[in-house]
Structure formats: structure tokens, C-alpha cells
Amino acid sequence: MIEDARPTLLAVDDEPTNLKVLNEVLGKDYRLIFAKSGEQALMLAAQKLPDLILLDVMMPNMSGFDVCKSLKQNTDTAAIPVIFVTAMQEEIDEANGFALGAVDYITKPISPAIVRARVKNHLSLVQADLLKSAQLELIQRLSHAAEYKDNETGQHIIRMSRYCHIIALAYGMNEQQAESLLLAAPMHDIGKIGIPDNILLKPGKLDDEEYQYMKAHATIGADILAGSSSALVQLAHRLALEHHERYDGKGYPNGLKGEEISIEGRICSIADVFDALTSRRPYKEPWPVEQAIELMREEKGKHFDPELVDVFISQLDKILAVKEKYSN
């Protein structure tokens, strides 16, 4: 027997006639389960974990508002979208319903076209959220792959990504832009998985040939991340490629100069270098923070965007709090 792969909807109404109408409107495209009371709805929601719930507001004993509140308090059912269904003549506090976590209202008698459209739209949003979650998980897992090559990388990517977030907000990026940078920054060094261990972990200065191999991690990382349709992976690709570019054009791999380097790449460079300077590496002891800051001041307009250096220093208390929290 072929399993029914259609999304599951839980329809809740104390009037059987209303449930029958919903079944006629939605039964072709969705698998419907039904509840005639709030108590039954909570039981079925916990057992079946439907993709969406159509919930009558005015029911005896337990109102739709009470049901919604209970659903959102249960971690297993909290993420299920709830659409309230209410009679047109009923006076309903819609603001209260939204505050409880509902995503929409539909009035009775229902319009089949409106019901189908609302259900389809909200299920699409659920799928988009699931896809984003999966995408973020894959990015995080790929970031951790570099830890198998370099034990320092794990703590480094945590610290520098949070430094990037702090700098981005202080520079004037909105929260969404800063969060995207926070999520993409851990990918900046993914190319190190392609660098031989004898070079990556060498306890001493690299010779010229070894240094050329090491520099290749920027293009290796960019190649790994190239060609994605995801805006987040595209940003990670840009960071992998640009985090060793310099403001004066003397960086690698493409010798970009000034604002030819993306603002995210310029932020990443500052966060990356500060953490490298102040961390223990196979080839060096950690620098004192004061010495690292002094070098960054000296490198304004050379290695670093001068405005971003000032922004970074203005946020030093927050930066050092992150450094302390995620110290080795």
C-alpha cells in the first residue's frame, strides 16, 4: 500500500457540518483528521503532529484560544501553524489570537478559494522554514569539518563569527544582515581541509613553497562553496574568497583593493586577524590584546578598512567578552 504523502491538516470544530464543509474543500489535496472538542484536538495534535491546524474559536468547555495556548506551551506542537476559523458575526479579539501564536483568521461561512489559498501559503512558509533550518545545519556541519584538520579551528570560528556580528551591528547593518554574517563567517576557512597537515600544522614559519600552498585555502574554500542559489552560501563563498584580501590591494588571491572587497569581507578580515593574533597557534604564542590593537591601528588603510578598525575598537568590551567566553 502506497503511503499517503499529502500534508496532514487537523480540523477542529464542535459542529460536524463545518467539518464536513472543510473536508469537501480540502480533502482532495490534504489528509484531514478531525476533532469535535478542544480536548480531543490537543490529544490528536500530540499524537499525529499535523502540518497545520484549522481551529474553531467558539467551542464549549475549551475555546480555540485555550487550545492554541496549550499547543504553544507544548514543545512538540508549538511550531504547528494554527489558523483560527470564526463565524463572521462573532466578536473576536484577533489581537489576542495572534498574541497566542495563531498565524491567520478565516471567517465562516468559508470561501473555498480563500481557505485553499491560506492553507497553501502557510504550508509553504513552513516548508521554507524547514529548508532554512536544514541549510543552516549543513553549513554548521561543514564548518566543523575543518576541525578534523585543525583543532584550533573550532573555537576560532565561534569567536571570529561573533566578532563579525558585533562589528556589523556597530557599523550599521540591520539585525538580519548581521545574523547572516554570523552564520556565514564560520565557513571562511573551510578551504583548509584541502591543505596538507604538514603545512597546516607546521610548528614554525612556512617557507615560500609552503606559504603558496597555504594561500590556496582561499580558492579551495571558494570552489567548495561556489554556484549555490542560497544567499547565505553565496555570502560564505564571498568570505572564503576575500578574507585574506587587503585594503591596500596587497592581499590574496585576487589583489582586491578598498571597496572592491565586500563590506562583509572587510569585516571578516578584521575579526579573523584579531583572533589569529590573540590566539595560540602551532607556530606562535598569543599576542597580548594591547599589542594586537596597536598593530591594527598601524594597519589602518593598509591591511584594514580604517573606518572598520575604529568601529572594532569602539566595541572592544563586547569583543573581549566573547573572547573570554569562548577561550581555549
N, C-alpha and C positions, 0 to 999 in steps of 0.2 A: 504493500500500500504506500502510495506517494504521500509524504508528509506535507501538510498544508503550510506553505511558506508565507502566506499573507500576513501582514501586521495584525495583531490582536487588539481589539477595542473592547473595553468594559463599558457597557451602557447601564446606567443606574437611574431607575425611576419607579415610584410606587404605583404608577398607572400602567398596567400591561399594554394598553392601547398605544401609549407613547413608545414603549419598547418595540412594539410591532412596526410602527412607522420607521423608527431608526433602522431596524433590520431590513425593511424594504428599500430604504435609501442607500444603505452602506453594505449590505450583506454580500453583494456581488464582488466587491473589491477588498473586503476585510473579513477576518474571522471574528465574529461577535460572541461575547459572553454577556450574560445579563444578571442584574441584581435588582431586587424589588425593595431593598431597605439599605440604610446606611451600614448596619452591622454586617449584612451579607456582602456588601461592596468591599468592606475592609478585609473580610476573610478571603474573597476571591482575588482581590488585588495582591495580597500577600502570597497566595498560592500560585497564581497564574502569571504575575508580573506583566500585565498588559502593556502595550506600547503607548496607549493613550486612554484616558477615561472621560466619558461624557456623563456628567453628573448633574442630576436634578437638584435644584436648590431647596424647594419647599417639600419636605418629606416629614411624616410623623416620627416621633421619638428622636430621630437623629437627622438634623438638617444636612444639606450638602456642604454648608460651611464647616460643620463639625467633622464631617467625613474628610474634607480637604485638609483640615488642620491635623487630623490623626495621620493621614497619608504622609504629610510633610515631616512629621515627627519621627516616622519610621525610616531608618536609613535604607531599607530595602525598596521602599516605594516612593521615597522623596523626589526622585528625578522623573517620575512618570508625569507627563503633562496632563493637566486637568482643564477641561472646558466645561464651564457651567452652562446648564440649559434651564431656562426660566420662562414662565408664562409672561406674555407681553404686558398684561395688566398688573402683574405683581410689582410692588415697590421693593427693589433690591438695592442694597448698598454695594455697588460694584467695586468701589474703592476697597472695601473690606475684603471682598473676594480676591482681588489682585494682591492685596497685602498678605493673604493667607497662602498665596503661591499659585493661584489659577493663571492660565495663560490667555483665556478668552471667555467671552459670553456668547451664547446663541439664544435667541428668543423663540418661544413656541407661540403659535404653530410654526414649525420649522420650514424653511425654504430648502428643498433638496439640494439645489445648486450651491447655496451658501454653506450648508453643512459639509458637503463633499469638499469644497474648496478650503474651508477652515481646517478640516481634519488632515487633508493632504499637505497643507502648508506647515502645520505644526509637526507632523511626522517628518517632513523634510528638514526642519530645524533640528529635530532630534538626531537624524542621520548625520547632519553636518557637524553637530557637537561630538558625536561618536567618532567621526572621521578625524576631527581635530585632535581628540584625545589620543587616538591611535597614532597619529602623526607625531605628536609630542613624545609619546612613549618611544617610538622608533628613533627619534632624534636623540633622546636621552640615552638609549641603549647603545647607539652608535658612538656617542660621545665617550661612553665608558669603555668602548673597545680599545681606546688608546691607553687605558690604564694597564693593559696587559703588556704594553711595551715600556711604560714609564710610570712607576708607582707615584711619582710626584704629580702626574697629570691630573689625577682625580681631585685633589684639593685645589690645585691651580685653577682648574676650570670653574670650580664652585666660586672661588674668591673673585677671579677676574670677571666672571659674568655678572656678579653682584656689583662690582666696581662700575662696570659698564652701565648698569641700571641706574646707579646713583648719579653718575656723570650726565647721563641722558636726561634725567628729570631736571637736574640743576641747569642744564643747557637750555631747556625749554621744550623738550619733547613732551607729548602727552603720554598718559599712562599706557595706552595701547602700544605706542611706538617704543617706549622704554621696555615694556614687557616683552615685545618681540625681540629686542636686542638681548635681553636677559636670557631668553630661550634659545636664541641662535648662537650666542657667543661661545657656549661650550663646544661648538663644532670647529672653532677656528684652527685647532691644532690636529684635526683628525688625520691630516696627511702624514703625521709622524708614524702611523702604523706601517708606512712604506719605507721607513728609514732603517737601515741595518742596526742591530743592537750595539755592535762595536763602536758605532759612531754616536748613536743617540745617548748611550750610557757611558761614554768615554770620560774617565776622571782626569780631565786636563784639557788644554786648549786644542782645538781641532786644527789640523794642517789645512793647506789650501784645498786639496782634493776632497778631504772630508767635509770641509765647510760647503763646498759646492753641492755635495750630496745632501747635507742638512738643509740647505736653502730650497731644495726641491720639494720639501714638505708642503710649501705653499701651493705649488701647482698640483701636487698629488691630491691634496685636500680639495682643491677646486675641481679637479677631474671627478673625484668621488661624488661631489655634490652638484655637478653640472646638469643642466637640462630639465630640472624639475619645474612643474607647474605650480608648486606650492610657494607662496610668497615667503614663508618662513625659511624654507630650504634655499630659496634664492638669496635671502639675506645671509644665511650661513655660508653659502658659496662665496659671496662677496667678502665676508670676513676672512674666510680661509685664504683667499687670494690677496687681500690687501693688508693684513695685519702686520706685515713687515715692510710696507711702503713707508717712505719718509716724507715729511712736509717739504723738504728741500729737493726732492726728486732723486735722492741717492739711495733709495731703498730697493727692494726686490719683490716680486720678479719682473715688474714692468716699468720701474722707474717713474711711477706716477708722482706728480708734484702738486702741492697745495690742495685746492678744491677739486682737482682731478680724482683725488681719493674721496670716497664717500664719507659723509659725516659719521656713519656707523664705523667705517674702517678707521677713521682718525681717533674715535673714542676707544675702540678696541686696542689700538696701538698703545695708547697711554696706560690703559688698565693692564695690558699684557706685560709691558716693560716694567711698570712699578712692581707688579707681583714677582716677576723674574728677579729683579734687583734685590728684593727684600726676602727672598726665599733661598733655602739651601738647595743647591743643585750638585750633580756629580762632580762638576768642575769648579765649584766656588762655594764659599761661605755666604750667608745672608748679609746684605748691607744693612747698616742702621737706617731707620726711616729718614732721619735728617739728611744723611748723605744722599739717599735716593732722591729726595725732594730737591736738594741742591743741584743734582745732575739734571733733573727735569727742567728746572728753571734755566739752566745753562743751554739746554737743547730747545728752548722755545724758538720757533721759526726755523729750526734745523731738523731735528728728528720729529718734533711735535707741532701741532697746531697751537700757536701761542694763546689764543683765546681759551682753548680747551684745557691747557695747563692751568690757567688761572681758575677755571671752573673746578677742576680737580682739586686744587689746593684749598679752595673755599669749602670743599666738602670733606676735608681730611678727617674730621672727627668721625663721620659716618664710615669712611673708608677704613679707618683703623679699628672701628668696632667690628666690621666684617672680618678683617684680618685676624683679630683676636678670636672671634667665634669659630673660624674655620682654620685655625693654625694646625700645623702638623702634629 
